[in-house]
């Protein structure tokens, strides 16, 4: 996304937005070439015999589990927040901060870059805390807390007058990426091993559902209020609601099994 934001802006200026959609959409299929050549065809992580069969009815109406519900709600809130930045940040920079399309693409790439850097950084920091003696549940949820609280910086970002100060706040708001690896680790720490993929699918479904709702709700609020503040402020509050889900609904993580010693 950090590379794509200025690239897409350049393509829009040179070819128009319609051709840009075709170029970006179809060129993305090129990744299949190295994928099919490099990825091992016989790869398997779990024996099929150890994974219980799941009926179609169970797949679409899974047994209610408190941890799964909490993670789906939390990830929904995260998706709502993040997809707002993905969809509306460049437009905000053009419409409110009066940047050109190309400049908006360049400036928008910085928050996206910070989000990307924070993804492995947040996981590494919580791993470090766990190795130093912290309880895994407290370390993972604590890092999610720090990350989600950074999302509150979205509110001053749309209120300050100076564009550079606003960009600094947007960068701080993008530190929500610190939560990403830890949310995946929380899922792995709560899901039954034989149903990990099943739980992951439902969590991602909930997150993308938030991503579907966010651009629509924000556009509606902008159209009816003439301001970006209500939509951006609601996204920050939704993120806080997701934090409550992780602390109050999701339970304790199962301790990781010690690694088996390799024979000498």
MARNULUM-224090 format. One line per field, with one value per residue: residue in one letter; x, y, z of N, C-alpha, C, CB in turn. Coordinates in steps of 0.001 Angstrom, whole numbers. Glycine has a CB too. Layout:
<rs>
resn <- c(A  ...) $
npx <- c(X  ...) $
npy <- c(Y  ...) $
npz <- c(Z  ...) $
capx <- c(X  ...) $
capy <- c(Y  ...) $
capz <- c(Z  ...) $
cpx <- c(X  ...) $
cpy <- c(Y  ...) $
cpz <- c(Z  ...) $
cbpx <- c(X  ...) $
cbpy <- c(Y  ...) $
cbpz <- c(Z  ...) $
</rs>
This chain:
<rs>
resn <- c(X  X  X  X  X  X  X  X  X  X  X  X  X  X  X  X  X  X  X  X  X  X  X  X  X  X  X  X  X  X  X  X  X  X  X  X  X  X  X  X  X  X  X  X  X  X  X  X  X  X  X  X  X  X  X  X  X  X  X  X  X  X  X  X  X  X  X  X  X  X  X  X  X  X  X  X  X  X  X  X  X  X  X  X  X  X  X  X  X  X  X  X  X  X  X  X  X  X  X  X  X  X  X  X  X  X  X  X  X  X  X  X  X  X  X  X  X  X  X  X  X  X  X  X  X  X  X  X  X  X  X  X  X  X  X  X  X  X  X  X  X  X  X  X  X  X  X  X  X  X  X  X  X  X  X  X  X  X  X  X  X  X  X  X  X  X  X  X  X  X  X  X  X  X  X  X  X  X  X  X  X  X  X  X  X  X  X  X  X  X  X  X  X  X  X  X  X  X  X  X  X  X  X  X  X  X  X  X  X  X  X  X  X  X  X  X  X  X  X  X  X  X  X  X  X  X  X  X  X  X  X  X  X  X  X  X  X  X  X  X  X  X  X  X  X  X  X  X  X  X  X  X  X  X  X  X  X  X  X  X  X  X  X  X) $
npx <- c(818  1984  3682  1830  -20  1114  1718  -746  -1977  -371  -973  -3680  -3569  -2223  -3573  -6263  -9024  -10496  -8940  -6853  -7982  -8251  -5547  -4281  -5832  -5599  -2830  -2116  -2484  -125  1432  867  2556  5308  4411  3192  5402  7243  6056  5717  4084  3230  2849  1840  408  -1021  -2150  -4693  -6248  -6388  -7981  -11189  -14230  -16264  -19538  -21651  -23650  -22644  -20425  -21414  -22952  -21503  -20692  -21465  -18966  -17385  -14821  -14323  -16449  -15770  -13308  -14115  -15837  -14011  -12176  -13835  -14280  -11661  -11269  -13209  -12132  -9542  -10055  -11370  -9279  -7855  -9624  -10528  -8542  -6719  -8637  -9514  -7188  -7059  -9558  -9923  -7423  -6422  -4507  -2773  -3703  -1527  262  -1282  -1341  1349  1762  -113  1064  2891  1602  595  2949  4051  2128  2590  5240  4818  3417  5073  6691  5085  4400  6956  7666  5784  6426  8953  8356  7030  9082  10602  9235  6587  3073  1424  -1165  -1544  552  -14  -2647  -2117  -425  -2205  -3906  -2299  -1920  -4570  -5323  -3699  -5141  -6902  -5690  -6654  -8725  -7700  -6228  -7949  -8743  -6757  -5161  -2824  -1405  876  1089  -1297  -727  1244  -270  -1919  -32  634  -1834  -1828  -256  -1754  -1305  408  -1115  -1786  -258  -469  -3206  -3570  -2000  -3400  -5698  -4617  -3897  -6273  -7974  -9187  -6768  -7349  -9221  -8283  -7956  -10629  -11622  -10015  -10959  -13566  -12943  -11590  -13658  -15415  -13785  -13508  -16139  -16581  -14909  -16379  -18620  -17596  -16550  -18986  -20667  -19103  -19010  -21735  -22037  -20310  -21576  -23965  -23252  -21260  -18703  -15632  -15103  -17166  -17369  -14703  -14293  -16193  -15119  -12801  -13973  -15342  -13169  -12246  -14358  -13858  -11547  -12547  -13919  -11826  -10727  -12878  -14480  -12975  -11107  -8537  -5342  -4175  -1319  1715  2913  5909  8803  9719  12612  15271  16607  19938) $
npy <- c(-1206  1204  1637  1481  3629  6222  5299  4531  7040  8333  6780  7379  10086  9903  8000  8049  7199  4879  3255  2922  1208  -1188  -1698  -1994  -4047  -6317  -6600  -7484  -10189  -11233  -12155  -14801  -16272  -16499  -17649  -20170  -21442  -21563  -22287  -25211  -28031  -30247  -29503  -29767  -29051  -30255  -33448  -34913  -36803  -36134  -33920  -33000  -33655  -31096  -30155  -28671  -27115  -26585  -25096  -22642  -21886  -21824  -23487  -21616  -19861  -18299  -17096  -17061  -15424  -13011  -12392  -12116  -9904  -7977  -7933  -7109  -4453  -3503  -3859  -2079  386  395  89  2439  4300  3306  3715  6386  8209  9251  10726  12540  14064  15350  16706  18171  18990  20074  19062  18062  15336  13622  14458  13823  11041  10490  11494  9974  7517  7377  6992  4414  2998  3114  1655  -877  -1401  -1535  -3891  -6409  -5425  -5031  -7690  -8715  -7213  -8020  -10725  -10480  -9469  -11678  -13577  -12394  -12948  -12147  -12816  -14523  -13833  -11281  -9887  -10055  -8961  -6541  -5284  -5045  -3235  -894  -392  2  2246  4115  4598  6605  8920  9653  11442  14077  14413  15228  17621  19520  22480  22737  21174  19470  18776  17412  15223  14012  13153  11336  9435  8544  7456  5301  3503  1569  -757  -2227  -4043  -6133  -8618  -9641  -10020  -12149  -14010  -14250  -15468  -17967  -18853  -19365  -20889  -24194  -26587  -28249  -26774  -24389  -23088  -22817  -21073  -18879  -18174  -17261  -15090  -13371  -12972  -11435  -9163  -8167  -7648  -5444  -3794  -3514  -2125  246  2222  2873  3847  6006  7608  8250  9815  11950  13057  13961  15633  17246  17179  15562  14820  13551  10893  9963  10224  8434  6040  5841  5511  3128  1441  1505  152  -2368  -2969  -3352  -5707  -7547  -7596  -8146  -10158  -12131  -14813  -16291  -17022  -20136  -21704  -21845  -24833  -26459  -26526  -29463  -31353  -31699  -34714  -35736) $
npz <- c(0  692  -1471  -3468  -3173  -4099  -6661  -7784  -7790  -9692  -11957  -12247  -12955  -15362  -16997  -16341  -14120  -14750  -16512  -14771  -12838  -14309  -14976  -12450  -11340  -13129  -13448  -10963  -11059  -11944  -9888  -9606  -11218  -10100  -7716  -8376  -9399  -7308  -4828  -2892  -4211  -2817  -215  3168  6294  8297  9022  7095  8259  10932  11136  11924  10136  8750  8590  6054  7145  9695  9022  8133  10227  12859  15978  18801  20358  23012  22891  20108  19289  20598  19364  16703  16883  17817  15680  13648  14418  14181  11408  10452  11238  9975  7213  6734  6761  4584  2437  2596  3338  1228  -278  1657  2032  -407  -676  1733  2788  543  -1264  -4250  -6465  -6931  -4903  -2663  -2885  -2412  200  1593  1500  3558  6193  5571  5191  7760  9161  7999  8860  11582  11920  12006  14031  16325  16936  17479  19740  21695  21821  22900  25437  26506  26547  28499  30763  31046  31329  28693  27795  28913  27715  24916  24724  25912  24057  21944  23148  23395  20672  19696  21160  19991  17751  18422  17721  15327  15592  16499  14171  12141  13100  13575  12285  10778  7970  8006  10679  10900  9233  10775  12952  11613  10954  13519  14183  12489  13733  14771  13548  15146  16466  14779  14315  16898  17245  15518  16847  19248  18308  17533  20013  21258  19654  18925  17952  15697  14385  13562  11050  10364  12357  11781  9278  9899  11556  9773  7971  9568  9990  7366  6852  8466  7013  4689  5555  6627  4590  3348  5432  6285  3969  3804  6139  5572  3353  4496  6595  5724  6654  7569  10114  11821  10689  10868  13617  14675  13731  15297  17825  17426  17220  19860  21056  20026  21438  24012  23549  23215  25777  27527  26498  25075  26354  28443  27005  25757  27157  25298  23781  24763  22674  20950  21660  19422  18098  18801) $
capx <- c(0  2867  4137  668  -728  1606  1667  -2126  -2199  298  -1739  -4915  -3248  -1743  -4476  -7640  -9292  -11011  -7808  -6074  -8607  -7883  -4110  -3962  -6524  -5093  -1393  -1959  -2472  1237  2059  626  3676  6302  3753  3028  6725  8052  5375  5716  2748  2856  2921  706  808  -1773  -2668  -6142  -6925  -6531  -8906  -12561  -15033  -17192  -20689  -21933  -24459  -21768  -19503  -22072  -23555  -20615  -21075  -21118  -17866  -17165  -13572  -14510  -17320  -15014  -12318  -14815  -16284  -12830  -11590  -14788  -13979  -10368  -11480  -13957  -11188  -8448  -10539  -11659  -8036  -7497  -10527  -10865  -7413  -6314  -9692  -9478  -6046  -7369  -10737  -9832  -6097  -6195  -3322  -3032  -3886  -217  782  -2067  -860  2674  1617  -868  1913  3651  864  515  4260  4183  1278  3280  6392  4330  2865  6021  7258  4211  4571  8278  7667  5042  7254  10037  7775  6738  10364  11125  8476  5193  2020  1155  -2431  -1344  1451  -700  -3731  -1523  40  -3418  -4398  -1459  -2181  -5914  -5344  -3079  -6181  -7567  -5024  -7414  -9597  -6969  -5712  -8892  -9102  -5675  -5166  -1597  -1408  1971  706  -2332  -68  1914  -1312  -2328  1022  457  -3045  -1514  446  -2692  -706  1066  -2028  -2120  349  -956  -4552  -3415  -1477  -4505  -6529  -3943  -3848  -7617  -8691  -8796  -5785  -7912  -10187  -7622  -8314  -12053  -11747  -9367  -11872  -14651  -12392  -11353  -14976  -15908  -12980  -13846  -17495  -16363  -14326  -17452  -19521  -16907  -16577  -20366  -21131  -18343  -19503  -23056  -21853  -19707  -22597  -25032  -22733  -20287  -17456  -15037  -14902  -18045  -17002  -13412  -14445  -16908  -14187  -11945  -14789  -15576  -11937  -12254  -15305  -13152  -10622  -13346  -14222  -10656  -10487  -14032  -15121  -11937  -10546  -7096  -4696  -3560  139  2328  3587  7360  9306  10332  14060  15695  17597  21331) $
capy <- c(0  2371  1836  1590  4913  7180  4697  4652  8460  8615  6127  8140  11308  9618  7182  8138  6215  3617  2435  2568  29  -2360  -1945  -2511  -5307  -7447  -6799  -8220  -11629  -11655  -12837  -16239  -16919  -17011  -18489  -21530  -22025  -21688  -22923  -26679  -28548  -31288  -28979  -29976  -28774  -31110  -34644  -34835  -37738  -35549  -32798  -33513  -33146  -30032  -30134  -27360  -26354  -26128  -24101  -21357  -21592  -22528  -23536  -20348  -19932  -16949  -16555  -16784  -14263  -11824  -12057  -11642  -8540  -7119  -7794  -6279  -3056  -3187  -3716  -838  1503  400  316  3865  4947  2846  4241  7801  9098  10053  11675  13594  14934  16168  17552  19035  19591  20719  18554  17492  13881  12990  14756  13048  9674  10421  11702  8854  6333  7348  6216  3007  2414  2953  511  -2098  -1613  -1857  -5245  -7328  -4821  -5326  -9095  -8897  -6606  -8875  -11936  -10108  -9394  -13045  -14209  -11786  -13425  -11707  -13748  -14317  -13121  -9870  -9297  -9909  -8001  -5245  -4671  -4653  -2025  232  -138  544  3604  4981  4946  7841  10051  9995  12586  15338  14524  15974  18877  20505  23326  22576  19886  18597  18238  16416  14018  13365  12449  10178  8432  7966  6621  4086  2556  496  -1968  -2998  -5069  -7147  -9913  -10125  -10541  -13483  -14896  -14505  -16480  -19257  -19253  -19699  -21820  -25613  -26775  -28857  -25867  -23099  -22467  -22510  -19862  -17779  -17756  -16463  -13810  -12522  -12592  -10330  -7979  -7624  -7104  -4085  -3051  -3207  -1140  1500  3244  3283  4683  7257  8409  8760  10884  13099  13660  14588  16624  18116  17134  14245  14560  12510  9564  9577  10082  7186  4933  5730  4965  1717  737  1336  -921  -3610  -3223  -3929  -7102  -8392  -7733  -8583  -11341  -13134  -15286  -16499  -17791  -21389  -21609  -22518  -26087  -26355  -27154  -30771  -31348  -32456  -35771  -35407) $
capz <- c(0  712  -2846  -4344  -3084  -5102  -7998  -8260  -8089  -10955  -13020  -12436  -13684  -16714  -17805  -15886  -13068  -15286  -16951  -13586  -12242  -15109  -14860  -11117  -11119  -13903  -13213  -9706  -11351  -12284  -8759  -9724  -11918  -9139  -6705  -8878  -9665  -6097  -3704  -3048  -4495  -1857  1147  4072  7674  9207  8372  6869  9143  12265  11085  11848  9048  9109  7698  5470  8097  10770  8492  8036  11518  13769  17380  19432  21300  23522  22362  18686  19198  20989  18344  15511  17152  17870  14346  12914  14761  13575  9972  10219  11381  9018  5853  6594  6347  3243  1417  2681  3620  65  -624  2670  1767  -1590  -487  2910  2895  -751  -1952  -5565  -6410  -6804  -3562  -1704  -2954  -1778  1642  2148  1565  4810  7198  5188  5442  9210  9513  7593  9736  12926  11983  12638  15237  17456  17281  18081  21077  22630  22004  23813  26778  26960  26878  29723  31908  31067  30943  27270  27611  29240  26721  23628  24844  26223  22813  21223  23810  22968  19255  19501  21705  18976  16796  18827  17073  14128  15888  16319  12807  11307  13758  13558  11088  9997  7252  8426  11985  10627  8721  11912  13698  10811  11111  14847  14131  11733  14601  15091  12981  16202  16967  13779  14627  18191  17059  14940  17894  20175  17651  17620  21413  21750  18772  18936  16870  14493  13782  13463  9778  10438  13166  11056  8228  10472  12026  8606  7460  10395  9717  6051  6950  8938  5903  3741  6154  6946  3540  3073  6543  6285  2853  4182  7115  4897  2493  5271  7541  5069  7415  7744  11533  12397  10219  11420  15056  14938  13499  16479  18910  17095  17565  21314  21348  19734  22538  25095  23183  23467  27206  28307  25917  24813  27614  28573  25946  26203  27109  24149  24092  24569  21449  21134  21441  18256  18448  18443) $
cpx <- c(853  3386  2953  -1  -195  1548  275  -2438  -1575  -464  -3051  -4645  -2887  -2788  -5952  -7964  -9797  -9877  -6942  -6646  -8218  -6407  -3755  -4588  -5894  -3592  -1148  -1922  -1070  1915  1857  1812  4737  5672  3664  4367  7472  7360  5314  4304  2291  2837  1663  1192  115  -2287  -4179  -6898  -7190  -7522  -10325  -13317  -16023  -18323  -20905  -22722  -23586  -20827  -20133  -22814  -22741  -21133  -20563  -20042  -17536  -15902  -13707  -15381  -16561  -14007  -12969  -15298  -15101  -12232  -12524  -14485  -12650  -10519  -12222  -13006  -10172  -8924  -11033  -10411  -7657  -8330  -10658  -9685  -6958  -7358  -9714  -8341  -6292  -8468  -10580  -8493  -5612  -4881  -3722  -3166  -2554  371  36  -1626  473  2554  859  0  2652  2881  760  1840  4460  3330  1988  4464  5939  3816  3864  6597  6412  4310  5892  8303  6929  5785  8363  9539  7517  8029  10956  10295  7035  4262  1625  -136  -2251  -459  734  -1803  -3213  -1040  -1136  -3979  -3612  -1783  -3537  -6019  -4670  -4117  -6929  -6926  -5722  -8282  -8839  -6420  -6638  -9281  -8015  -5668  -3962  -1579  -300  1684  -356  -1715  642  902  -1805  -1291  916  -766  -2783  -702  -488  -2202  36  198  -2133  -1559  -175  -2389  -4518  -2916  -2541  -5432  -5910  -3906  -5191  -8309  -8261  -7862  -6378  -8895  -9606  -7988  -9765  -12277  -11150  -10278  -12999  -14148  -12163  -12658  -15519  -15128  -13312  -15276  -17442  -15789  -15332  -18325  -18863  -16949  -17985  -20862  -20413  -18798  -20861  -22923  -21251  -20748  -23635  -24537  -21784  -18942  -16963  -14946  -15850  -17649  -15702  -13513  -15153  -15988  -13267  -12712  -15112  -14349  -11846  -13222  -14672  -12171  -11355  -13675  -13046  -10428  -11632  -14700  -14110  -11265  -9033  -6563  -4121  -2048  698  3034  5086  7808  9995  11832  14405  16713  18974  21838) $
cpy <- c(1257  2676  2133  2947  5942  6624  4819  6101  8836  8009  6862  9385  11024  8928  7351  7005  4891  2695  2033  1316  -1238  -2711  -2565  -3891  -6484  -7673  -7560  -9725  -12142  -12396  -14345  -16965  -17387  -17914  -19937  -22216  -22346  -22494  -24430  -27220  -29571  -30828  -29307  -29773  -29689  -32312  -34548  -35738  -37144  -34403  -33312  -32891  -32107  -30028  -28731  -26494  -25792  -25038  -22718  -20972  -22302  -22501  -22284  -20571  -18505  -16329  -16184  -15547  -12980  -11404  -11549  -10209  -7573  -6877  -7014  -4804  -2617  -2979  -2444  353  1543  664  1742  4607  4565  3558  5756  8729  9883  11103  12838  14578  15848  17175  18557  19738  20213  20317  18086  15979  13175  13225  13960  11590  9499  10541  10542  7612  6231  6652  4736  2295  2154  1786  -799  -2420  -2078  -3291  -6245  -6763  -5131  -6776  -9359  -8364  -7478  -10190  -11670  -10027  -10780  -13758  -13641  -12133  -12977  -12858  -13460  -13543  -11637  -9191  -9047  -8851  -6606  -4535  -4252  -3360  -800  617  531  1961  4593  5430  6214  9077  10475  11234  13910  15516  15337  17311  19942  21266  23065  21214  18942  17986  17161  15117  13268  12578  11223  9060  7748  7046  5313  3088  1501  -836  -2807  -4155  -6275  -8526  -10498  -10628  -11932  -14478  -15219  -15562  -17863  -19772  -19666  -20780  -23260  -25875  -27316  -27931  -24472  -22372  -22025  -21209  -18654  -17251  -16888  -15115  -12862  -12090  -11390  -9052  -7340  -7098  -5671  -3203  -2698  -2074  231  2544  3763  4231  6022  8165  9022  9940  12131  13828  14437  15634  17620  18134  15701  13857  13500  11095  9078  9377  8795  5990  4736  5136  3492  887  513  238  -2285  -3976  -3841  -5390  -8015  -8602  -8405  -9855  -12462  -13523  -15408  -17320  -19066  -21236  -22402  -23790  -25928  -27095  -28473  -30690  -32211  -33508  -35379  -36384) $
cpz <- c(0  -688  -3755  -4324  -4074  -6521  -8592  -8615  -9428  -12133  -13300  -13262  -15136  -17582  -17441  -14925  -13612  -15729  -15770  -12926  -12990  -14934  -13516  -10911  -11834  -13698  -11913  -9936  -11671  -11132  -8828  -10359  -10931  -8079  -7155  -9110  -8373  -5016  -3906  -3197  -3462  -431  1931  5493  8668  8441  8250  7825  10521  12298  10966  10702  9563  8107  7161  6440  9215  10289  8469  9309  12597  15212  18079  20485  21729  22942  20890  18493  19522  19941  17067  15702  17168  16493  13420  13158  14161  12078  9628  10238  10237  7597  5655  6131  4924  2179  1427  2916  2390  -324  365  2392  567  -1276  647  2996  1591  -1405  -3344  -5434  -6210  -5412  -2500  -1699  -2249  -264  2299  2294  2897  5935  6862  5444  6937  9693  9186  8481  11116  13023  12571  13933  16467  17894  17973  19511  22084  22859  23008  25252  27345  27356  28166  30952  31985  30729  29495  27029  27851  28202  25399  23713  25187  24974  21950  21821  23375  21525  19039  20065  20758  17950  17154  18199  15782  14362  15804  14908  11920  11920  13676  12233  10186  9302  7697  9797  11817  10125  9838  12748  12935  10924  12473  14875  13407  12550  15163  14514  13998  16687  16051  14112  15921  18105  16435  15990  18932  19601  17788  19052  21975  20931  19022  17756  15579  13772  13599  12166  9754  11202  12437  9956  8752  10976  10853  7947  8231  10123  8386  6003  7484  7847  4824  4269  6299  5833  3253  4158  6552  5153  3149  5144  6476  4055  3296  6261  6891  5758  7514  9220  12099  11979  10811  12931  15429  14739  14694  17654  18677  17470  19069  21730  21080  20828  23726  24818  23498  24961  27944  27777  25671  26129  27592  27402  26534  26133  25943  24596  23873  23326  21776  20824  20245  18672  17979  17400) $
cbpx <- c(-926  4044  4904  -325  -625  3034  2088  -3118  -1621  1730  -2027  -5534  -2107  -506  -4097  -8597  -10294  -11954  -6967  -6050  -10127  -8189  -3334  -4452  -7934  -5379  -663  -3091  -3405  2075  1502  -634  4302  7018  2354  2227  7562  8397  3959  6402  2717  3776  3144  79  513  -2941  -2267  -6481  -6109  -5197  -8571  -13302  -15765  -16486  -21948  -22703  -25573  -20968  -19052  -23020  -25056  -19223  -20527  -22362  -16618  -17082  -12439  -15139  -18512  -14308  -11457  -16000  -17038  -11786  -11284  -16242  -13949  -9350  -12235  -15071  -10453  -7712  -11652  -12174  -6906  -7686  -11873  -11843  -6252  -6048  -11062  -9320  -4797  -7794  -11940  -10065  -5110  -6227  -2658  -1903  -4562  740  675  -3565  -740  3597  891  -2074  2909  4012  -519  122  5367  3778  -76  3740  7224  3228  2439  7150  7387  2780  4468  9355  7032  3616  7862  10652  6476  6001  11356  11188  9143  4977  785  1088  -3505  -727  2658  -1295  -4721  -375  944  -4482  -4324  44  -2116  -6960  -4658  -1914  -7147  -7548  -3578  -8288  -10216  -5831  -5508  -10134  -9425  -4311  -5192  -355  -1279  3296  190  -3337  931  2635  -2483  -2522  2410  316  -4186  -757  1126  -4099  228  1417  -3390  -1613  1848  -861  -5374  -2444  -266  -5288  -6724  -2530  -3300  -8475  -8455  -10057  -4707  -8605  -11443  -6115  -8051  -12821  -11059  -8024  -12439  -15323  -11070  -10481  -15959  -15817  -11527  -13653  -18382  -15442  -13213  -18310  -19992  -15484  -15978  -21294  -20921  -16840  -19586  -23905  -20967  -18524  -23288  -25795  -22026  -20818  -17647  -13655  -15067  -19487  -16904  -12348  -15197  -18139  -13358  -11377  -16083  -15903  -10716  -12624  -16584  -12428  -9921  -14637  -14579  -9410  -10232  -15041  -15821  -10883  -11141  -6769  -3590  -4039  753  3321  3028  8100  10281  9641  14811  16283  17207  22251) $
cbpy <- c(5  2143  599  563  5468  7585  3221  4137  9345  8083  4671  8522  12039  8764  5740  8115  6767  3886  3188  3738  181  -2110  -648  -1534  -5178  -7230  -5446  -7873  -11933  -10446  -12300  -16492  -15957  -15848  -17959  -21518  -21072  -20324  -22351  -27348  -29169  -32428  -27473  -31401  -27333  -30337  -35910  -35209  -38997  -35070  -31861  -33256  -34287  -28652  -30632  -27510  -27237  -27291  -24491  -21365  -22031  -21919  -24816  -19690  -20650  -16966  -17561  -17998  -14422  -12068  -13265  -12560  -8477  -7728  -9179  -6610  -2870  -4302  -4900  -657  1401  -912  -663  4454  4582  1327  3638  7999  8295  9142  10973  12983  14096  15273  16694  18232  18559  22207  17398  17864  13371  13524  16260  13147  9244  11531  13028  8545  6346  8767  6781  2878  3336  4249  585  -1980  -324  -891  -5699  -7652  -3310  -4998  -9947  -8196  -5215  -9152  -12402  -8766  -8592  -13845  -14026  -10288  -13011  -10548  -13633  -15651  -13677  -9724  -10205  -11260  -8464  -5412  -5635  -5786  -2178  -124  -1443  -367  3638  4246  3824  7967  9699  8810  12431  15414  13144  15150  18615  19818  24789  22732  20128  19377  19360  16953  14380  14420  13391  10582  9078  9078  7374  4443  3292  830  -1601  -2089  -4482  -6716  -9778  -9022  -9591  -13441  -14260  -13208  -16138  -19151  -18146  -18465  -21453  -26553  -27703  -30155  -25800  -23280  -23422  -23663  -20055  -18242  -18955  -17226  -14034  -13252  -13780  -10692  -8328  -8686  -7996  -4088  -3837  -4457  -1628  1208  2686  2051  3966  6975  7564  7643  10405  12653  12585  13539  15928  19504  17737  14208  15836  12766  9555  10636  11258  7065  5184  7102  5765  1549  1519  2652  -753  -3500  -1922  -3130  -7206  -7772  -6391  -7482  -10974  -12594  -16607  -17196  -16963  -22601  -22101  -21580  -27243  -26896  -26209  -31829  -31844  -31524  -37134  -35433) $
cbpz <- c(1198  1676  -3351  -3975  -1674  -4778  -7945  -7195  -6971  -10923  -12644  -11081  -13002  -16645  -17669  -17073  -12092  -16462  -17988  -12584  -12228  -16591  -15052  -10027  -11543  -15376  -13174  -8745  -12515  -12678  -7448  -10542  -12945  -8456  -6399  -10166  -10521  -5563  -3533  -1848  -5873  -1971  1128  3892  8023  9869  9151  5426  9279  12762  9916  13148  8343  9156  8419  4155  8686  11335  7096  6883  11559  13704  18063  20061  20673  25039  22545  17977  20136  22289  18036  15181  18488  18777  13747  13332  16285  13855  9437  11282  12720  9073  5526  7928  7300  3130  1590  3757  4165  -1122  -653  4073  1532  -2774  -223  4168  3350  -584  -1148  -6567  -7691  -7881  -3263  -2028  -4386  -2324  1915  1272  423  5235  7361  3712  4907  9942  8767  6169  9856  13326  10591  11677  15061  17107  16048  17237  21031  22100  20655  23395  26752  25854  25727  29566  33116  30087  31897  26558  28547  30634  26493  23179  25897  27193  22038  21275  25326  23104  18467  20161  23072  18268  16678  20337  16778  13697  17280  17308  12207  11068  15193  13789  11489  10900  5771  8460  12910  9602  7617  12794  13993  9327  10945  15904  13443  10469  15737  14550  11878  17373  17167  12432  14707  19234  16190  13747  18576  20469  16169  17069  22229  21760  17301  18867  17328  14852  14630  13553  8635  11105  14529  10455  7535  11611  12793  7595  7557  11882  9754  4981  7866  10139  5301  3469  7513  7279  2269  2975  7881  6163  1602  4825  8255  4017  1669  6008  8675  4997  8821  7109  12301  11985  8730  11090  15617  14028  12234  16860  19054  15583  17071  22006  20510  18417  22962  25290  21687  22833  27803  28351  24604  23795  27964  29904  25248  25336  28418  23433  23230  25785  20712  20235  22692  17180  17827  19693) $
</rs>
